[in-house]
């Protein structure tokens, strides 16, 4: 692999000279050059791009080459720097070299020879810099090595050490170079050292074990890597040593392991036995005694393991035993069977059996899995009960994993949607029930994404199915499975549509009748007004005024009847709360500040929800007397219900009237506003109550049930306060 090119920054106020220099260097190969025309530009360039060397002219406007050099060195950069100029004054050369220039090269003469020399100077400077950096890296690596480092002469003197050597041996950096190998190695005296030196000279590299002695006399084992090195007529030894106390302890532990094997065999929590080719038990631990019901003295050399296998499993296990002794015989290493002890008790066990290498003996360990088997049987019965329960459902039902695998499906599911050839469970929904998949795909994705119950109506082959999907989540809230139930609601929909048509006709008739009545009421009110102005008799005018008021109340009643009739005519829908409130606030607020703090939440309610907030705002403005601010906020409760609070700073509502204000017709002929509010909310199970304190303002608490609200699909944040209207 080729070395990367040397990156050069050329600084010359004559652009043509800089370009010529760049062309010559790059054509020689091994160089990549950038050019700038001033010292300031050079400083900016080196601050953003790495360079291996700088070649700078001396005499430049603004900042000369030596001033640029001083700026470079002053900033802490030791990048190689070559002054390349036509000025050859001795004073300039001395100042350049004293300021940290690597070379000073005077322009002039044969250009090709000049640029060859420049390239040579650049390579020298860069190679010297790289060599210095390599030396620093090498020294850094040695100093920070976790191993002890020693540079040793033929007499055993420690010429150089690292920090780890000092730390391990307990000597200072000044003390160690005065010592010899024999002072710090417990196994080497003069004779041993001479022999080791001679051996190293012959073999060049060695790895030995020894024991180092600390300053306090403590000895610890080490493994030492040695290398012989010659520098001119001098010889040295380079040594790296590391503490192998842990390795020695591991070797000791391995030695003890053999001693402990028998103890482990006896104290193992699993029943373990060794038996010969004739099935006779030759070793058995205490757990095997418990398994069989016999003490070891009645087992070893006297009984066959076959005595403890139930008759239905014995022939199978004997065949395993025979094949295990046949070279290349195919036999399972692990299997399950039933054990019968001396008392006739039967339990289930899992066995792991293998040959002992180099013998005809078998060793086996046995794990009691009776409880696991019982649990598996309980699960099997539970699954059977689940299938029975699902098949008892008259409508299609499914249980799916989060990745769409069918865990259970009832007969009604198969009958309604059919299935592909094969099993009804264990495969992906789109494979087993492709028709159902087309219907359920989007509702399932929504249930998994939103991690909540989904209730949707879907169409399938001219029929309508109400699909209910309940996601089952784990402790972290991740969906693990989904229960799916579908109900054919085609007949109900047809009945509902018929009722809607009938209701539409009745509403049309009612609307025509009401329209005619309101027209007649308008005539009556106009006539009464004219009569009141034309008759001077005060008593008669009072009678006309009472008639006028009665007709106005009839008019209000007809308007209320229209509103009441519209309730429930359209299906409830998810409505973004802040947008509903904003639309409701279009009524005149007469200088009242409206502060909406509902966050980004949607409420499932009748389409007349806007009317609810319009009535509440109107009620506050008209009857709060001194209201200057209304605040609407949303809060999530611990029981997962959502609460909308509408509160003002008016006179409030007396305790005795907190329920009566929601009655139909309550008040001073003010209509049915709050009665209508409660009726609209009740359509989707939303309640409303007044909880304010008289004298401090009204406070209406609107509670949406769990599942009756959700985060909005888009969340722009909290709506800003709506300024008072003028």
Buried (B, 14 or more C-beta within 10 A) or exposed (E): EEEEBBBBBBBBBEEEBBBBBBEBBBEBEBBBBBBBBBBBBBBEBBEEEEBBBBBBBBEBEEBBBBBBBBBBBEEEBEBBBBBBBEBEEEEBBEBBEEBBBBBBBBBEEEEEEBBBBBBEBBBBBBEEBEEEEEEEEEEEEBEEBEBBBBBBBEEBBBEBBBBBBBEBBBBEEEBBEEBBBBBBBBBBEEEBBBEBBEEBEEEEEBEBEBEBBBBEEEEBBBBBBBEBEEEEEEBBBBBBBBBBEEEBEEEEEEEEEEEEEEEEBBEBEBBBBBBBEEBBBBBBBBBBBEBBBBEBEBBBEEBBBBBBBBEEBBEEBBEBBEEBEEEEEEBEEEBBBBBBBEEEEEBBBBBBBEEEEEEEBBBBBBBBBBEEBEEEEEEEEEEEEBBEEBBEBEBBBBBBBBEBBBBBBBBBBBEBBEBEEEEBBEBBBBBBBBBBBEBBEEBBEBBBEEEBEBEBEBEBEEEBBBBBBBBEEEEEEEBEBBBBBBBBBBEEBEEEEEEEEEBEEEBEEBEEEBEEEBEEBEEBBEBBEEBBEEEEEEEEBEEBEEBBEEBBEBBBEBBBEBBBBBBBEEEBEEBBBBBBBBBBBEBEBEEBBBBBBBBBBBBBBBBBBBBBBBBBBBBBBEBBEEBEBBBBBBEEEEEEBBBBBBBBBBBBBEEEBBEEBBEEEBBEEBBBBBBBBBBBBBBBBBBBEBEBEBEEBBBBBBBBBEBBBBEBEEEEEBBEBBEEBE
